[in-house]
Amino acid sequence: MAKRRKKLKLPLVYAPVGLVLSWAGGALGALAFRRTWLALRGEEDAPDALDRDRGWGEVLLAAAVQGAVFAVVRSAVDRTGATAIERSTGVWPTAGKGGRDQVGPTGAGPDAA
């Protein structure tokens, strides 16, 4: 019974840790994207969607690269944090199998009938 109670409380305790990890992941993602764009195009700044002097191809390429880099960094940071929590507590930090991207309450994700 105590283990069940621990499993229910851990996602609430993990929420502030997840917030800090998200902030750190965003900072790391921004740095990784800047370095990736510099390596790809040799430019310090990536084009913005409203940059009049850049073409559609450049803007969309920058958006695609930025999205991919942020997704990889976010997943790596989240997975590292969850693994560290599991190693220290013995419990995975999410209540269901859906994890962070699950829609709605536990069990009401995209696969729910």
Secondary structure as UniProt FT lines:
FT   HELIX           2..41
FT   TURN            49..50
FT   TURN            52..53
FT   HELIX           56..89
FT   HELIX           99..101
FT   TURN            106..107
FT   TURN            110..111
//
